[in-house]
Amino acid sequence: MGSLLHLSGGVGPAPEGSFKSTWLFRLLVNLFGYGTVFVPGYLIYKYVGLTKYVERSGGSWLSFMIKSCFGGPGDLLIGDNVPPGPASPVRSFRQEALLVMFCFVGLQGAYLTWGILQEKVMTQEYTNSKGEVGRFRDSQFLVFVNRILAFLLSGGYILLSRQPRHTMPLYKYAFCSFSNIMSSWSQYEALKFVSFPTQVLAKASKLIPVMLMGKLVSRQKYEFYEYITAVLITAGMIFFMYSTSPDKSETVTTLSGVILLICYISFDSFTSNWQDALFKQYNMSSVQMMCGVNLFSCLFTITSLLQQGAFWTSLNFMFQFPKFMVDCILLSISSGAGQLFIFYTISCFGPVVFVIIMTIRQGLAILLSCIIYQHSLPPLGIIGVLIVFAGVFLRIYCNQRLKAIRKRVYVMSASSSKV
């Protein structure tokens, strides 16, 4: 239990060894704060359904808000009757290459900056002009700052561009918003217990729990190459995680770190699956999804921070250490810009090109982290990293080859049936 209840704390340190100093206590407090939003929201949802409020309400602002949140169609994110995304224009090879390079540089720049700053604000100490030293510890505040800027960016983009009419009740954003918050919180907290390269390798290995869950829950069948790549990625992770001997000068993997990484992967998997289901059910754009999810994320995190008093404490730390303020703003800008580049890349080239670019980003993030923060990476660890990314790229290649073969077979069968 000593590893499980490892010291976490907020900005101000709690007594060492007490339950309040653990990440588990902080998690429970955060969940209580989110519950004060979820429970009233659920009671209003049940009341609206039982009283048929949506059908009999008038045109007041209150009825408008309730219809948008719990009824349908929702009109808070107003749009036009246009398709969720413009048809891809025919581009020349040069235009295609330049656009791919633009997306590549944008994603790499945004998320490499975000990764470096993420590790810095959670693991490094700050010194102000008076010589005072402090370390920021409240992961939830960082999640809030990231989400509020992403909400403003996506909201501004929606106001300046034509969007499909929003027809989904807004409350459905709350589920993936909650999982997105918990995913980000677990990711930040994990950096207190595992090294950044370990966290990046865990991200690359998300397909393993996804496959296991699909096999157990939905009896899903997988291709042979998927099992091969899963074994490769697992072997690479084992090599990497057990290659580094514990060093007191840097963060090593603990039980708390493993638990938080599992939470991160689980919540992140739910977020993407829930969003995918909403995209299929409703006619919306990716930027509308980004705006709606971040709207609820801001609501959840600010409520919990104010209840704990951590919001003002974090602001005080920010003004006490100006360098942290600069890092926090840059962290949020890079996170918000990265989300916009994600949606733009997928709309132009599809998910496969995006996955390839982000896989390269993960490899570069490990390299930069090892160089800047001097993480030890012995030969066996390097082999593990190479095996993981070889498995990821092999999976992408085989998946594309299989799609091409199936498409060719379909075209041939369709042409033969016409004859």
C-alpha positions in Angstrom: 0.0 0.0 0.0 3.0 2.3 0.4 3.4 2.5 -3.3 -0.3 2.8 -4.0 -0.8 5.8 -1.7 2.3 7.6 -2.8 2.6 11.3 -2.1 0.7 13.4 -4.6 -0.7 16.5 -3.0 -1.8 19.8 -4.6 0.1 23.0 -4.8 0.5 23.1 -1.0 2.0 19.9 0.4 -0.1 17.9 2.8 1.5 16.2 5.9 3.8 13.4 4.5 2.4 9.9 5.1 -1.2 11.1 5.6 -4.0 9.9 3.4 -4.5 13.5 2.2 -1.1 13.5 0.7 -2.0 10.7 -1.7 -3.1 10.8 -5.3 -6.0 8.5 -4.3 -7.4 11.2 -1.9 -7.1 13.8 -4.6 -9.0 11.6 -7.0 -11.8 11.0 -4.6 -12.1 14.7 -3.9 -12.2 15.5 -7.6 -14.9 12.8 -8.2 -17.0 14.4 -5.4 -16.7 17.7 -7.2 -17.8 16.2 -10.5 -20.6 14.5 -8.7 -22.1 17.8 -7.7 -22.5 18.6 -11.4 -23.6 15.1 -12.5 -26.2 14.5 -9.8 -28.2 17.7 -10.3 -27.9 17.3 -14.0 -29.3 13.7 -13.8 -32.2 14.9 -11.6 -33.1 17.6 -14.1 -32.9 15.1 -16.9 -35.3 12.8 -15.1 -37.7 15.7 -14.3 -37.7 16.8 -17.9 -38.5 13.3 -19.1 -41.3 12.7 -16.5 -43.0 16.0 -16.9 -42.5 16.2 -20.7 -41.2 19.7 -20.2 -39.7 19.9 -23.7 -43.0 19.4 -25.4 -45.0 21.9 -23.3 -42.4 24.6 -22.6 -42.6 28.1 -24.1 -40.0 30.3 -25.6 -38.2 31.6 -22.5 -34.4 31.5 -22.1 -34.8 28.8 -19.4 -36.8 26.5 -21.7 -34.3 27.2 -24.5 -31.4 26.1 -22.3 -33.2 23.0 -21.1 -34.2 22.0 -24.6 -30.7 22.4 -25.8 -29.2 20.4 -22.9 -31.8 17.6 -22.5 -34.1 17.8 -25.5 -33.4 18.1 -29.1 -32.6 19.6 -31.4 -30.0 21.7 -29.5 -29.3 25.1 -30.8 -26.5 26.4 -28.6 -24.0 25.6 -31.3 -25.9 27.2 -34.1 -25.1 26.2 -37.7 -26.4 25.8 -41.2 -27.8 22.8 -43.0 -24.5 21.9 -44.6 -22.6 18.7 -44.6 -20.3 18.0 -41.6 -17.2 18.6 -43.7 -16.4 20.0 -47.2 -15.7 17.5 -50.0 -11.9 17.1 -50.5 -10.8 19.2 -53.5 -8.7 17.6 -56.2 -5.1 18.6 -55.5 -1.9 18.2 -57.5 1.0 16.1 -56.2 2.8 19.3 -55.2 -0.2 20.7 -53.3 -0.7 17.3 -51.6 2.9 17.1 -50.5 2.9 20.7 -49.2 -0.4 20.1 -47.3 1.0 16.9 -45.8 4.1 18.8 -44.7 2.0 21.6 -43.2 0.0 19.1 -41.2 3.1 17.2 -40.2 5.0 20.3 -39.0 1.9 21.6 -37.2 1.2 18.4 -35.3 4.8 17.8 -34.5 5.4 21.4 -33.3 2.2 21.5 -31.2 2.4 18.2 -29.5 6.2 18.0 -29.1 6.0 21.4 -27.4 3.1 20.1 -25.3 4.9 17.0 -24.3 8.1 18.8 -23.2 6.1 21.4 -21.2 3.9 18.7 -19.7 6.9 17.0 -18.2 8.5 20.2 -17.1 5.5 21.6 -15.2 4.9 18.3 -13.4 8.4 17.3 -12.6 10.6 20.4 -12.4 11.0 23.0 -9.7 10.4 26.7 -10.3 12.5 29.6 -8.8 11.2 33.2 -8.6 13.1 36.5 -8.3 13.2 36.2 -4.5 15.0 32.8 -4.8 12.0 30.9 -3.5 11.6 27.4 -4.9 8.3 25.6 -5.6 6.9 22.7 -7.5 3.4 22.7 -9.0 1.3 19.6 -8.2 -2.3 20.2 -9.1 -3.0 18.3 -12.3 -6.6 19.3 -12.4 -5.8 23.0 -12.7 -3.6 22.2 -15.8 -6.6 20.2 -17.3 -8.8 23.2 -16.7 -6.4 25.7 -18.3 -6.0 23.4 -21.4 -9.7 23.0 -21.8 -10.7 26.6 -21.4 -8.4 27.7 -24.2 -9.4 24.7 -26.4 -13.1 25.8 -25.9 -12.3 29.4 -26.8 -10.4 28.3 -29.9 -13.1 25.9 -31.2 -15.9 28.3 -30.3 -14.1 31.1 -32.2 -13.7 28.8 -35.2 -17.4 27.9 -35.2 -18.4 31.6 -35.1 -16.1 32.3 -38.1 -17.0 29.4 -40.3 -20.1 27.5 -41.6 -21.0 24.5 -39.6 -23.7 21.8 -39.8 -26.8 22.4 -37.7 -26.3 21.0 -34.2 -29.1 18.5 -33.4 -27.7 16.5 -30.5 -28.8 17.1 -26.9 -25.8 18.7 -25.2 -25.9 16.4 -22.1 -24.4 13.6 -24.3 -21.1 15.4 -24.3 -20.9 15.0 -20.6 -19.9 11.4 -20.7 -16.9 11.7 -23.0 -16.0 15.0 -21.4 -15.7 13.3 -18.0 -13.7 10.4 -19.4 -11.5 13.0 -21.2 -10.9 14.9 -18.0 -10.0 11.7 -16.1 -7.7 10.6 -18.9 -5.8 13.9 -18.9 -5.7 13.9 -15.1 -4.3 10.4 -14.9 -1.8 11.3 -17.6 -0.5 14.3 -15.6 -0.5 12.4 -12.3 1.3 9.4 -13.8 4.3 11.7 -14.6 4.9 11.8 -10.8 5.5 8.1 -10.8 6.8 7.1 -14.2 9.2 8.6 -16.6 7.9 10.4 -19.7 9.3 7.9 -22.2 7.4 5.1 -20.3 4.2 7.1 -20.6 4.7 7.6 -24.3 5.3 3.9 -24.8 2.1 3.1 -22.9 0.2 5.4 -25.3 1.6 3.5 -28.3 0.4 0.3 -26.6 -3.3 1.3 -26.3 -4.4 -1.2 -28.9 -3.6 -4.1 -26.6 -6.3 -3.4 -24.0 -8.7 -2.4 -26.8 -8.2 -5.9 -28.4 -8.7 -7.7 -25.1 -11.8 -5.7 -24.3 -13.2 -6.4 -27.8 -12.5 -10.1 -27.5 -14.1 -10.4 -24.0 -17.1 -8.1 -24.3 -18.2 -8.2 -28.0 -16.6 -11.5 -29.1 -14.8 -9.5 -31.8 -12.5 -11.4 -34.2 -9.1 -10.2 -35.2 -6.8 -10.8 -38.2 -3.6 -12.8 -37.7 -1.4 -9.7 -38.2 -3.2 -8.0 -35.3 -2.1 -10.7 -32.9 1.4 -10.5 -34.2 1.6 -6.8 -33.8 0.1 -7.0 -30.3 2.8 -9.5 -29.3 5.5 -7.2 -30.8 4.3 -4.2 -28.9 4.0 -6.1 -25.6 7.5 -7.5 -26.0 8.8 -4.0 -26.8 7.1 -2.6 -23.7 8.6 -5.3 -21.5 12.1 -4.7 -22.8 11.7 -0.9 -22.3 10.2 -1.0 -18.8 12.7 -3.5 -17.4 15.8 -2.2 -19.1 16.2 0.8 -16.9 17.7 0.2 -13.5 16.1 2.3 -10.7 17.8 5.7 -10.3 17.0 8.0 -7.4 17.7 11.0 -9.6 14.7 10.3 -11.9 11.2 9.1 -11.7 10.9 5.4 -11.8 7.8 3.2 -12.5 5.8 2.4 -9.4 2.5 0.6 -8.7 0.8 4.0 -8.6 2.3 4.8 -12.0 1.0 1.6 -13.5 -2.5 2.1 -12.0 -2.6 5.6 -13.4 -1.4 4.5 -16.8 -4.2 1.9 -16.9 -6.7 4.5 -15.9 -5.4 6.8 -18.6 -5.6 4.2 -21.3 -9.1 3.0 -20.2 -10.7 6.4 -20.1 -9.0 7.5 -23.3 -10.3 4.4 -25.1 -13.9 5.2 -23.9 -13.6 8.8 -25.0 -12.7 7.9 -28.6 -15.4 5.2 -28.8 -18.1 7.4 -27.4 -17.2 10.3 -29.8 -17.2 7.9 -32.7 -20.7 6.7 -31.8 -21.9 10.4 -31.6 -20.3 11.2 -35.0 -22.2 8.2 -36.6 -25.5 9.1 -34.9 -25.6 12.9 -35.4 -24.6 15.2 -38.2 -21.9 17.3 -36.6 -18.4 18.6 -37.4 -15.2 17.7 -35.5 -14.9 21.3 -34.2 -18.4 21.2 -32.8 -17.4 18.0 -31.0 -14.3 19.7 -29.7 -16.3 22.7 -28.5 -19.0 20.7 -26.8 -16.6 18.3 -25.0 -14.4 21.2 -23.7 -17.5 23.2 -22.6 -18.4 20.4 -20.1 -14.8 19.8 -19.2 -14.5 23.5 -18.2 -17.7 23.1 -16.1 -16.5 20.0 -14.3 -13.0 21.1 -13.5 -13.8 24.7 -12.4 -16.6 23.4 -10.1 -14.2 20.9 -8.5 -11.3 23.4 -8.2 -13.5 26.1 -6.6 -15.0 23.6 -4.1 -11.5 22.5 -3.1 -10.1 26.1 -3.0 -7.4 24.9 -5.4 -8.3 27.3 -8.1 -7.1 30.4 -6.1 -4.1 28.5 -4.7 -3.0 27.6 -8.2 -3.5 31.2 -9.4 -1.4 32.4 -6.5 1.3 29.9 -7.5 1.1 31.1 -11.0 1.6 34.8 -10.0 4.3 33.8 -7.5 6.3 32.0 -10.2 6.0 33.9 -13.5 8.0 31.2 -15.4 5.3 28.7 -14.5 2.7 31.1 -15.9 4.5 31.3 -19.2 4.8 27.5 -19.4 1.2 27.0 -18.5 0.0 29.4 -21.2 2.3 27.8 -23.8 1.1 24.4 -22.7 -2.5 25.3 -23.2 -1.8 27.0 -26.6 0.0 24.0 -27.9 -2.7 21.7 -26.7 -5.5 23.7 -28.3 -3.6 24.2 -31.5 -2.8 20.5 -31.6 -6.5 19.6 -31.4 -7.3 21.9 -34.3 -4.5 20.3 -36.4 -5.9 16.8 -35.5 -9.3 17.6 -36.9 -7.8 19.4 -40.0 -5.4 16.5 -40.8 -8.2 13.8 -40.5 -10.5 15.9 -42.7 -7.9 16.2 -45.4 -6.1 12.9 -45.4 -8.1 10.5 -43.1 -7.1 8.7 -39.9 -4.3 6.6 -41.3 -2.0 9.5 -42.3 -2.8 11.1 -38.9 -1.9 7.9 -37.0 1.4 7.7 -38.9 2.3 11.3 -38.1 1.4 10.9 -34.4 3.4 7.7 -34.2 6.4 9.5 -35.5 5.7 12.2 -32.9 5.8 9.7 -30.1 9.2 8.5 -31.1 10.5 12.1 -31.4 8.9 12.9 -28.0 10.9 10.1 -26.3 14.1 11.2 -28.0 13.6 14.9 -27.0 12.6 13.9 -23.4 15.8 11.7 -23.0 18.0 14.6 -24.4 16.4 17.5 -22.5 15.7 15.8 -19.1 18.6 13.3 -19.3 16.5 10.1 -19.0 18.8 7.0 -19.2 17.9 4.8 -22.1 20.2 1.7 -22.3 20.5 -0.4 -25.5 17.8 -2.9 -24.4 15.4 0.1 -23.9 16.2 1.4 -27.3 15.5 -2.0 -28.8 12.2 -2.0 -26.9 11.2 1.4 -28.4 12.1 0.3 -31.9 10.1 -2.9 -31.5 7.0 -1.0 -30.3 7.0 1.4 -33.2 7.8 -1.3 -35.7 4.7 -3.1 -34.4 2.6 0.0 -34.8 3.8 0.7 -38.3 3.4 -2.9 -39.3 -0.2 -2.8 -38.1 -0.9 0.3 -40.1 0.7 -1.2 -43.3 -1.2 -4.6 -43.0 -4.4 -2.8 -42.3 -4.1 -0.7 -45.4 -3.1 -3.7 -47.5 -6.1 -5.7 -46.3 -8.4 -2.8 -47.1 -6.9 -2.5 -50.6 -7.3 -6.3 -51.2 -10.9 -6.3 -50.1 -11.7 -3.2 -52.2 -10.1 -4.9 -55.3 -12.1 -8.1 -54.7 -15.3 -6.1 -54.3 -14.7 -4.1 -57.6 -13.9 -7.4 -59.5 -17.0 -9.1 -58.2 -19.2 -6.1 -59.0 -17.8 -5.9 -62.6 -18.3 -9.6 -63.1 -21.9 -9.5 -61.9 -22.6 -6.8 -64.5 -21.2 -9.0 -67.3 
